Amino acid sequence: MNASKLAIVSMAGALVLGSISTTASAQKTRDQVRQELLQAQHDGLVVAGKQPYPPTAETQARNKELHAITKHAGQTGSGFDSHDYIAQQ
């Protein structure tokens, strides 16, 4: 009986350790998360206040327009530019 309990406990421990190592290797850096947030802002996916999530197509279009007005005033393109990139150190 003790041998079977020991085998079950050791298998459970191996499963837990395996899942922890998988999770640790899939973590993102702060810079990666920040770039994803900037991309979401450009795509109009970031909502504020009590707006529904996921945003509707109209909300996305309006968010893109607001982003262009506030961050890209006077520019012709709407792609990433210097304000969107993380300063490389």
N, C-alpha and C positions, 0 to 999 in steps of 0.2 A: 504493500500500500504506500509506504513512504517513497519508494522509487518512482511510482507513477506520479505522485504529487510533485516530486522534485523535477521530473521530466516536464510536467505541465508548467511549473513556475519558470523553468529555464527557457522553454519555448516562448512563453509570454514576455519574458525579459528580452529575448532576442528580437521579437516583433517590435517592442517599444523602442529599443535602441536603433533598429533599422529605420523606423519612421522618423526618429529624431535626426539621424544623419541625413536623410533625404530632405527634410525640411530645411536644415541648416544650409545645405548646398544650393537650395533654390531661392535663398534670400537675395533681395535687391539692395543696391547701395542707395544712399541718399540722393546721389546725383541721378541715378536711373529713375527713381521715383519722381524727382523734380522735373526731369525731362518729360516723363509721362503726363504729369500735371499740366505742363506748358502745352503739350500736344493736345490735351483735352480742352484747354482753354481756346486754342486755335480752332478746334473742331466744333466749339460751341456746346460741349457736353457738360460743362460745369454750371450747375444751377445755383441760384441764391434764394434765400427766403423760403417761402412756402410753395415754390414752383414744383410741379410733379417731376419725379424721376422714374424712369429715364425721360429726358426732355423730348417734347414733340418736335417734329421737323420745323415748325414755325419758331419754337423757342430756340432751337439750334441756330437757325438763320439769324434771329435777333441777337443772340449771344455773339455770333461771329461778327455781326455788324458793329456791335458795341466794342468788341475787342479791337477791331480794325480802327475805329474812331479814337479809342483811348491809347492804343499802343502803336498804331501804324499811321498816325495822322500825316498826311502829305505824301505817303508812299503809294506806288502803283501796285505792287505785288502784295499778296497776303500770306506768303510763305514765312518760314522762320527767318529771323534776322538777329542782329546783335543783342537785342534785349531778351531774346529767348534762350540764348546759349549760356551755359554755366561757365564762369571764368575758369579757365584752365590754369592751375597753379604749378 
